[in-house]
Amino acid sequence: MFKEKVILITGSTQGIGKRTACRLAEQGAIIIINSRSSDKVEKTVAEFTDHGFTVFGISGDVSDYLFCQEMRKQIISHYGRIDVLICNAAIAVEGTIADSSSRTIELATRTNVHGSIYPAMALMDDLTATKGSILFISSIAGIVGLPGFAMYSCTKKAIFSVAESMKNEVVDRCVFIGVCLPDFTENEDSKQIMTINGELKTLVKRNGIKTVTLDRTAKCIIRQLKSKRFLYFTSLRGRFMYEFYRFFPRLLLFAMKIKRKQFMK
Ligand SMILES: NC(=O)c1ccc[n+]([C@@H]2O[C@H](COP(=O)([O-])OP(=O)(O)OC[C@H]3O[C@@H](n4cnc5c(N)ncnc54)[C@H](OP(=O)(O)O)[C@@H]3O)[C@@H](O)[C@H]2O)c1
């Protein structure tokens, strides 16, 4: 199904994006690797090439619309088309609203919201031409506002809402829009999180939180692309949380209140 499909995965030099890229490349897709660090892009492209995959790297910041337009030009001049866009690049953000600096609020919004919308805007006409797909990667943190991770939840809920609007906006264009809500997933050692001052620090391993493997998350993303289901979860916990919030929002908010110390420590 993905043989020779041109697939751009933003933020694909590590973690969920990279594992998904690898699994899609194994199925014959032409993968476009992206992240801000040109070193990481070059290293990932070299790794994929060594495996015999067809891959092309474009380094740059997807929260910059001019870069997204430039990225589009490069993809179209290389391959003449694009079939799938996975808006995966994002940054984890910690801290309460009261403690956060305005810099954190702005950077989190730019990276996670603008950084998902701009690639979709830049590539929409090309995806219309191929009747392609756009998959947004949100999070179970986008179901209910987590205490101590307000901006992360806020931006991931925003992405869910963007996907809901776009799903109906693009009906006449025949572009598939989906949103995936991964559960806590195992992290690369290099995963970073934004602090209340807008700085990045390495995320220490989460203790006491059950995580989903990178492989399972990648498989779920690929299954969602195949089945064209609008909403997809990578765990039963995610599905349960979503349904529970739909029917008993006050109860879930109450559960968050009880658990707040665990989240805010
Ligand atoms: N890990 C989890 O537990 C979990 C759970 C639910 C949802 N998610 C979501 O899944 C996605 C991937 O998460 P992950 O844990 O795999 O992330 P990660 O390990 O932190 O990797 C993020 C990737 O995005 C790139 N990136 C960050 N900002 C960028 C920007 N402005 N422009 C281009 N690339 C950028 C990073 O590389 P550079 O630094 O080189 O730019 C990196 O390649 C995110 O949307 C995240 O919110 C993750």
The ligand as an SDF file (V2000), in Angstrom:
LIG
                    3D

 48 52  0  0  0  0  0  0  0  0999 V2000
    6.7450   10.2180   23.6510 N   0  0  0  0  0  0  0  0  0  0  0  0
    5.5490   10.2010   24.1710 C   0  0  0  0  0  0  0  0  0  0  0  0
    5.3210    9.6650   25.2670 O   0  0  0  0  0  0  0  0  0  0  0  0
    4.3750   10.7830   23.4030 C   0  0  0  0  0  0  0  0  0  0  0  0
    3.0780   10.5340   23.8570 C   0  0  0  0  0  0  0  0  0  0  0  0
    2.0000   11.0590   23.1670 C   0  0  0  0  0  0  0  0  0  0  0  0
    2.2300   11.8400   22.0380 C   0  0  0  0  0  0  0  0  0  0  0  0
    3.4980   12.0960   21.6220 N   0  0  0  0  0  0  0  0  0  0  0  0
    3.6730   12.9290   20.4360 C   0  0  0  0  0  0  0  0  0  0  0  0
    4.3590   12.1800   19.4460 O   0  0  0  0  0  0  0  0  0  0  0  0
    5.2070   13.0340   18.6820 C   0  0  0  0  0  0  0  0  0  0  0  0
    6.6370   12.5230   18.7350 C   0  0  0  0  0  0  0  0  0  0  0  0
    7.0370   12.4290   20.0930 O   0  0  0  0  0  0  0  0  0  0  0  0
    8.4830   11.8520   20.4930 P   0  0  0  0  0  0  0  0  0  0  0  0
    8.4370   11.5230   21.9210 O   0  0  0  0  0  0  0  0  0  0  0  0
    8.8980   10.8410   19.5060 O   0  0  0  0  0  0  0  0  0  0  0  0
    9.3570   13.2070   20.3010 O   0  0  0  0  0  0  0  0  0  0  0  0
   10.9080   13.4850   20.4770 P   0  0  0  0  0  0  0  0  0  0  0  0
   11.6680   12.2430   20.8040 O   0  0  0  0  0  0  0  0  0  0  0  0
   11.0300   14.6600   21.3990 O   0  0  0  0  0  0  0  0  0  0  0  0
   11.3190   13.9380   18.9960 O   0  0  0  0  0  0  0  0  0  0  0  0
   10.7980   15.0970   18.4530 C   0  0  0  0  0  0  0  0  0  0  0  0
   11.3210   15.2540   17.0500 C   0  0  0  0  0  0  0  0  0  0  0  0
   10.8080   16.4720   16.4960 O   0  0  0  0  0  0  0  0  0  0  0  0
   11.8950   17.3030   16.0390 C   0  0  0  0  0  0  0  0  0  0  0  0
   11.4440   18.6810   16.1850 N   0  0  0  0  0  0  0  0  0  0  0  0
   11.1130   19.3370   17.3210 C   0  0  0  0  0  0  0  0  0  0  0  0
   10.7240   20.5840   17.0430 N   0  0  0  0  0  0  0  0  0  0  0  0
   10.7950   20.7240   15.6950 C   0  0  0  0  0  0  0  0  0  0  0  0
   10.5270   21.7870   14.7980 C   0  0  0  0  0  0  0  0  0  0  0  0
   10.0910   22.9770   15.2380 N   0  0  0  0  0  0  0  0  0  0  0  0
   10.7220   21.5810   13.4810 N   0  0  0  0  0  0  0  0  0  0  0  0
   11.1450   20.3740   13.0110 C   0  0  0  0  0  0  0  0  0  0  0  0
   11.4120   19.3250   13.8160 N   0  0  0  0  0  0  0  0  0  0  0  0
   11.2480   19.5190   15.1400 C   0  0  0  0  0  0  0  0  0  0  0  0
   13.0920   16.8690   16.9100 C   0  0  0  0  0  0  0  0  0  0  0  0
   14.3520   17.0820   16.3190 O   0  0  0  0  0  0  0  0  0  0  0  0
   15.1550   18.5040   16.4220 P   0  0  0  0  0  0  0  0  0  0  0  0
   15.3460   18.7980   17.8540 O   0  0  0  0  0  0  0  0  0  0  0  0
   16.4240   18.2480   15.6580 O   0  0  0  0  0  0  0  0  0  0  0  0
   14.3080   19.5200   15.7230 O   0  0  0  0  0  0  0  0  0  0  0  0
   12.8300   15.3560   16.9790 C   0  0  0  0  0  0  0  0  0  0  0  0
   13.2860   14.7260   15.7930 O   0  0  0  0  0  0  0  0  0  0  0  0
    5.0240   14.4280   19.2690 C   0  0  0  0  0  0  0  0  0  0  0  0
    4.0240   15.0960   18.5420 O   0  0  0  0  0  0  0  0  0  0  0  0
    4.5470   14.1450   20.6780 C   0  0  0  0  0  0  0  0  0  0  0  0
    3.8060   15.2210   21.2120 O   0  0  0  0  0  0  0  0  0  0  0  0
    4.5850   11.5880   22.2820 C   0  0  0  0  0  0  0  0  0  0  0  0
  1  2  1  0
  2  3  2  0
  2  4  1  0
  4  5  1  0
  4 48  2  0
  5  6  2  0
  6  7  1  0
  7  8  2  0
  8  9  1  0
  8 48  1  0
  9 10  1  0
  9 46  1  0
 10 11  1  0
 11 12  1  0
 11 44  1  0
 12 13  1  0
 13 14  1  0
 14 15  2  0
 14 16  1  0
 14 17  1  0
 17 18  1  0
 18 19  2  0
 18 20  1  0
 18 21  1  0
 21 22  1  0
 22 23  1  0
 23 24  1  0
 23 42  1  0
 24 25  1  0
 25 26  1  0
 25 36  1  0
 26 27  1  0
 26 35  1  0
 27 28  2  0
 28 29  1  0
 29 30  1  0
 29 35  2  0
 30 31  1  0
 30 32  2  0
 32 33  1  0
 33 34  2  0
 34 35  1  0
 36 37  1  0
 36 42  1  0
 37 38  1  0
 38 39  2  0
 38 40  1  0
 38 41  1  0
 42 43  1  0
 44 45  1  0
 44 46  1  0
 46 47  1  0
M  CHG  2   8   1  16  -1
M  END
$$$$
